[in-house]
Amino acid sequence: MKFRNLALSPRQVVDDIALCLVFFTRLPLPVFDFRGRSLAAAVWAAPIAGLVVGLIGAIVFATAERFGLAMGPAAALALVATLLTTGCLHEDGLSDVADGFGGGKSRGRKLEIMRDSRIGTYGAAALALSLLIRWSALSQLVDPTQALFALLAAHAASRGVLGAFMHLLSPARVDGLSADAGTVSQETAIASAVLGAIPLLLLGLGGAVFALILLGLLFAAFRALCLNQIGGQTGDTIGALQQVSEIAVLLVASVALS
């Protein structure tokens, strides 16, 4: 893989994919030696981790449907599978951002709330709405093939935007997950976005175009919100962006595929 300033050896490609799988999932993977590779350098492979998460959800959906379950319960079980696969990593970020942005009066207070492990009313409401919308969108699909396409597109595209977000916004803190991840280069951000966008074609050309437009609008709006609220990004805001992006693609899929 090679962009202007992004040239990766086969070993680095494998290492970066493994690093993203280790970070973005809770799959029982072997211990890897990443040879000094950082998350910022490897984030181009985040959509590949998303494909794995989506595939697991789709397999559970198909299995449930095979045993005679209706689309509603099958969709619920598929969501359970994706949550277990990721360890609710991004849901945690969404709830923290909702609590911080909703309950904090100052930048410092917002960041303090976002670091609090306790969940508040805003966070609980955000999680409930996220699960409800994703479940309702998946429930509209009529067969496992549609669920496969929707889950692959949603999980890949929602992680494809993360590199650009980390590239365009500076960390809001001098410490923490986002600061420790390092600086994402423009080439890495572009590679991540391209890999994330390709699976959107599973929604059909019209669905892919609409999803890209919607993701672009959400990205711009959320970037502006983070700048206004805390002056940058954190690991929690990255997780929240993944959640709203996944929701957006699933909503498009529920229309484009059904």
C-alpha positions in Angstrom: 0.0 0.0 0.0 1.5 3.3 -1.0 0.4 7.0 -1.0 2.7 9.9 -1.4 4.2 9.6 2.1 2.6 6.4 3.1 4.6 3.3 2.1 4.0 0.1 4.1 5.9 -3.2 3.9 3.8 -6.4 3.9 4.9 -6.9 7.5 3.7 -3.4 8.5 0.3 -4.0 6.8 -0.1 -7.2 8.9 1.0 -5.5 12.0 -1.3 -2.5 11.5 -4.3 -4.8 10.9 -3.5 -6.8 14.0 -3.0 -3.6 16.1 -6.4 -2.3 15.0 -8.0 -5.7 15.8 -6.4 -5.7 19.2 -7.5 -2.1 19.9 -11.0 -2.0 18.4 -12.1 -5.5 19.4 -11.9 -7.9 22.3 -11.3 -11.0 20.2 -8.9 -13.6 21.7 -5.9 -12.8 19.6 -2.3 -13.9 20.1 0.3 -11.6 21.5 1.8 -9.5 18.7 5.1 -7.5 18.6 4.1 -4.4 16.8 7.7 -3.2 16.4 7.0 0.4 17.6 3.9 0.9 15.4 1.5 3.5 16.9 -2.3 3.6 16.7 -2.0 6.8 14.7 0.1 5.1 12.0 -2.1 2.0 12.0 -5.6 3.6 12.0 -5.8 3.3 8.2 -6.7 -0.4 9.0 -9.6 0.6 11.4 -12.2 -0.2 8.6 -10.8 -3.7 8.3 -11.5 -4.2 12.0 -14.9 -2.8 11.4 -15.5 -5.4 8.7 -14.6 -8.2 11.2 -17.1 -6.8 13.7 -19.8 -6.4 11.1 -19.2 -10.0 9.8 -19.6 -11.4 13.3 -22.9 -9.5 13.8 -24.1 -10.8 10.4 -23.2 -14.4 11.2 -25.2 -14.2 14.4 -28.1 -12.5 12.6 -28.1 -15.3 9.9 -27.9 -18.0 12.6 -30.8 -16.6 14.5 -32.9 -16.3 11.3 -32.0 -19.9 10.4 -33.5 -21.1 13.7 -36.8 -19.3 12.9 -36.4 -16.1 14.8 -38.1 -13.0 13.4 -36.1 -10.1 12.2 -36.5 -8.1 15.5 -34.9 -10.7 17.8 -32.3 -11.5 15.1 -31.3 -7.9 15.0 -31.1 -7.7 18.8 -28.8 -10.7 18.9 -26.7 -9.3 16.1 -26.3 -6.1 18.2 -25.3 -8.1 21.2 -22.7 -9.9 19.2 -21.1 -6.6 18.0 -21.2 -5.2 21.5 -19.4 -8.2 22.9 -16.9 -8.1 20.1 -15.9 -4.5 20.7 -16.3 -4.6 24.5 -18.7 -1.6 24.1 -15.6 0.6 23.4 -17.4 3.2 21.3 -20.6 3.1 23.4 -18.5 4.1 26.4 -17.2 7.1 24.4 -20.8 8.1 23.4 -22.1 8.1 26.9 -19.1 10.0 28.3 -19.5 12.7 25.6 -23.2 13.0 26.2 -22.6 13.5 29.9 -19.7 15.9 29.5 -21.2 18.0 26.7 -24.7 18.0 28.3 -23.7 18.5 31.9 -20.5 20.5 32.0 -20.6 24.3 32.1 -17.0 25.0 31.2 -14.4 23.3 29.1 -12.5 22.0 32.1 -15.7 20.7 33.7 -16.8 18.9 30.5 -13.4 17.1 30.3 -13.6 16.2 34.0 -17.1 14.7 33.6 -15.9 12.7 30.5 -13.2 11.1 32.6 -15.7 10.1 35.3 -16.4 6.3 35.0 -20.0 6.9 36.4 -22.8 7.3 33.8 -25.3 10.1 34.1 -28.7 10.8 32.6 -27.4 12.2 29.4 -25.1 9.3 28.9 -27.8 6.7 29.7 -30.2 8.4 27.3 -27.6 8.5 24.5 -26.9 4.8 24.9 -30.6 3.9 24.9 -31.3 5.9 21.8 -28.2 4.5 20.0 -29.2 0.9 20.7 -32.9 1.6 19.8 -32.1 3.3 16.5 -29.6 0.6 15.4 -32.0 -2.2 16.4 -34.9 -0.6 14.6 -32.9 0.0 11.4 -31.6 -3.6 11.4 -35.1 -4.9 12.1 -36.3 -3.4 8.8 -34.1 -5.7 6.8 -35.8 -8.8 5.4 -33.0 -11.4 5.1 -29.5 -12.2 6.3 -27.9 -11.0 3.1 -29.3 -7.5 3.6 -28.1 -7.6 7.2 -24.6 -8.6 6.1 -24.4 -5.7 3.6 -25.7 -3.2 6.2 -23.5 -4.3 9.0 -20.3 -4.5 6.9 -21.0 -1.0 5.4 -21.9 0.5 8.8 -19.0 -0.9 10.8 -16.4 -0.2 8.1 -17.5 3.3 7.2 -18.0 4.4 10.8 -14.4 3.5 11.5 -13.1 4.9 8.3 -13.8 8.5 9.4 -11.8 8.2 12.6 -8.4 8.8 11.0 -9.6 12.1 9.4 -11.1 13.2 12.7 -7.8 12.6 14.5 -5.9 14.3 11.7 -8.0 17.5 11.6 -8.5 18.0 15.4 -5.8 18.3 18.0 -6.1 16.4 21.2 -8.1 18.4 23.8 -5.8 17.0 26.6 -2.0 16.6 26.9 -2.6 13.1 28.2 -5.1 10.3 27.6 -5.9 7.9 24.8 -6.0 10.3 22.0 -2.8 12.1 22.9 -1.0 8.8 23.4 -2.1 7.6 20.0 0.0 10.1 18.2 -0.5 12.3 15.2 -2.4 10.9 12.2 -0.9 11.9 8.8 -2.9 13.1 5.9 -2.1 10.0 3.9 -3.1 7.7 6.7 -6.4 9.6 7.1 -7.1 9.4 3.4 -6.3 5.7 3.3 -8.7 5.0 6.2 -11.5 7.1 4.6 -11.1 5.3 1.2 -11.1 1.8 2.8 -14.2 2.8 4.9 -16.1 4.1 1.9 -15.7 1.2 -0.4 -18.1 -1.2 1.5 -20.8 1.5 1.2 -21.2 0.2 -2.4 -22.9 -2.8 -0.8 -25.9 -0.4 -0.3 -26.1 0.3 -4.1 -24.8 3.3 -5.8 -27.6 5.6 -4.7 -27.3 4.4 -1.1 -23.5 4.8 -1.1 -23.7 8.4 -2.4 -26.4 9.3 0.1 -24.4 7.7 2.9 -21.3 9.6 2.0 -23.1 12.9 1.9 -24.7 12.2 5.3 -21.4 11.1 6.8 -19.7 14.2 5.5 -22.4 16.4 7.1 -22.3 14.6 10.4 -18.5 14.7 10.4 -18.4 18.5 9.9 -21.2 19.1 12.5 -19.5 16.9 15.1 -16.1 18.4 14.5 -17.5 21.9 15.0 -19.3 20.7 18.1 -16.1 19.3 19.6 -14.2 22.5 18.8 -16.9 24.6 20.5 -17.3 22.4 23.5 -13.7 21.2 24.4 -11.4 22.8 21.8 -10.3 19.5 20.2 -10.9 15.7 20.4 -10.4 12.9 22.9 -10.8 9.2 22.8 -14.4 9.6 23.9 -15.3 11.9 21.1 -13.7 9.4 18.6 -16.0 6.7 20.0 -19.0 9.0 19.8 -18.2 9.8 16.2 -18.1 6.1 15.4 -21.5 5.6 17.0 -23.3 8.4 15.2 -21.7 7.4 11.9 -22.7 3.7 12.4 -26.3 4.9 13.1 -26.3 7.0 10.0 -25.2 4.2 7.7 -27.6 1.7 9.2 -30.5 4.2 8.6 -29.5 4.6 5.0 -29.2 0.8 4.6 -32.7 0.3 6.1 -34.0 2.4 3.2 -31.6 1.4 0.4 -31.8 -2.3 1.0 -35.4 -2.8 2.0 
